[in-house]
Amino acid sequence: MSLGTAPTQNTLAHGPALMQRLDALARFSEDPDRLTRTFLSPAHRQAADQVLAWMREAGMTARTDAAGNVVGRYEGDRPGRPALLLGSHIDTVRDAGKYDGNLGVLAAIAVVGELHRRGERLPFAVEVLGFGDEEGVRFPVTLTGSSTVAGTVDPAVADAVDDNGLRLGDLLRDFGGDPDGLQAEARRRDRVLGYVELHIEQGPVLEAEGLPLGVVTAINGAARYNATVRGMAGHAGTVPMDLRRDALAAAASMVLAVERCAQARREVVATVGQLDVQPGAVNVIPGAVRFAIDIRAPDDSDRLAAMAEMTAALEGIARGRGVDLTLDRYHDAGAVRCDEALMERLETAIRRHGLPARRLPSGAGHDAMAMASLTPVGMLFLRCRGGISHNPAESITVEDADLAIRVLLDLLRQYDPA
């Protein structure tokens, strides 16, 4: 990766330590041979404790809030100043890479640590947030932590259960959170200046253009659905083909219909990434299938139109095959536009380091989506090799990581809360 005017290894002040911490955090996993850290798992608790320790080392007061978020605060030149919020998430997908989410949290700690080391206090406070449930992997809810801070959390999330029947609220209480105190964590708008999130791009644009950093313009709207198809289980050898109500055969046609409907609309993407077949025996016709649909687009009207077409197509398949279909939407987040002033501030900070400021949208969802209902949001993208994410092959360079910290430091030092 060519870095242009980026620093050489000999002048890296922050990158090596950040990369070491990212490696260390990746050791907290539910699986011995791969990184999996889902919300409220023992591995999440271990990671949260480590992040708390690093926050305190960086001069912050730190705590775990009611939603299981890790929160660190670095006071400004006067205690009680409104805060500029920095952060991302520390939960992961299954078999994850080590940079998605974690980079934004640990880089923010490094920025505050440098201010603390130099004895610098700003005319505003800085808070670092390590959200716990951005990925939505364990429970049929997502953005629980950031929506709690933003004041938009639905208290009913406490009743969500995982695949083992474990209730979110019970696990949250065991974690040290408080399912009855979620709404009390909502921040007052007049006490928050904005939210800035550093994140790997999760796409190939910056690498293709030889740029280490980019400024995010908007985040795609996204919705998630659970689809349940119910047919009739039967003996694989005794039920004639024309008399079957095969739930899996119907679901297979539905998955292809999801793909076709997304392909018909520019910038709409849709994915079926989970499939559960019951009873799951080689000699039994599938009687029930559950699958998940993830649909995204930068324009909400396009996304909603595509989903309406998908729904009609799936219902038509169900009727034609004599099966029952239930669609349950469990997540819906509208497209979010990043704040123009924060975009310009990030661009200025990048240019001060001799680099062009590239604007680009985010196809992936982020905690910034939830935070946008509370405060202006900005995002800084860091290139990743091959645009690979949600994969152990995620890769960034120490030079890019160092540059990102220096740009964020520059942003804070030049930020005018007025």
URMOSUL-V537755 format. One record per backbone hydrogen bond with DSSP energy under -0.5 kcal/mol. CO is the residue of the C=O (numbers start at 1). NH is the residue of the N-H. If there is no record, write none. Layout:
co->{CO CO}
nh->{NH NH}
//
This chain:
co->{3 8 9 11 14 15 16 17 18 19 20 21 22 24 25 27 34 34 35 36 37 38 41 42 43 44 45 46 47 48 49 50 51 52 53 54 55 56 61 63 63 65 66 69 69 70 71 72 73 73 74 78 78 82 83 83 83 84 85 86 88 93 93 96 99 100 101 102 103 104 105 106 107 108 109 110 111 112 113 114 115 116 122 125 126 127 128 129 129 130 131 131 133 133 139 143 144 145 146 147 147 147 148 149 153 154 155 156 157 158 160 162 166 167 168 169 170 171 172 172 173 178 179 182 183 188 189 191 194 195 196 197 199 203 204 205 206 207 212 213 214 214 215 217 218 219 221 222 223 224 224 225 225 226 227 228 229 229 230 234 235 235 238 240 241 245 245 246 247 248 249 250 251 252 253 254 255 256 257 258 259 260 262 265 269 271 271 274 276 278 278 281 283 285 286 287 288 289 290 291 293 294 295 296 297 298 299 300 301 302 303 304 305 306 307 308 309 310 311 312 313 314 315 316 317 318 318 319 324 326 326 327 328 328 331 333 336 339 340 341 342 343 344 345 346 347 348 350 350 351 356 358 360 361 362 366 366 367 367 368 370 371 371 376 377 378 379 380 381 382 384 385 391 395 397 398 399 400 401 402 403 404 405 406 407 408 409 410 411 412 415}
nh->{6 11 12 13 18 19 20 21 22 23 24 25 26 27 28 29 31 36 96 30 92 41 45 46 47 48 49 50 51 52 53 54 55 56 57 58 60 59 73 65 71 68 178 65 71 130 63 128 61 75 126 76 81 125 85 193 194 127 196 129 131 37 96 35 103 102 105 106 107 108 109 110 111 112 113 114 115 116 117 118 120 119 77 84 74 86 72 88 131 70 90 91 143 144 141 147 148 149 150 151 152 153 151 187 155 157 158 159 160 169 168 165 162 171 172 173 174 175 176 177 176 181 182 185 186 191 192 83 85 378 87 380 382 384 208 209 211 210 383 358 216 381 360 338 362 336 297 333 295 330 331 227 293 328 291 326 231 289 324 285 238 239 240 243 244 232 247 250 251 252 253 254 255 256 257 258 259 260 261 262 263 264 265 268 296 273 294 292 290 287 288 284 236 234 247 231 278 229 276 227 225 271 223 269 221 300 303 304 305 306 307 308 309 310 311 312 313 314 315 316 317 318 319 320 321 322 323 322 230 228 328 329 226 330 224 222 219 343 344 345 346 347 348 349 350 351 352 353 355 354 358 215 217 363 220 369 370 370 371 372 373 374 375 195 339 197 216 199 214 201 387 388 394 385 401 402 403 404 405 406 407 408 409 410 411 412 413 414 415 415 417}
//
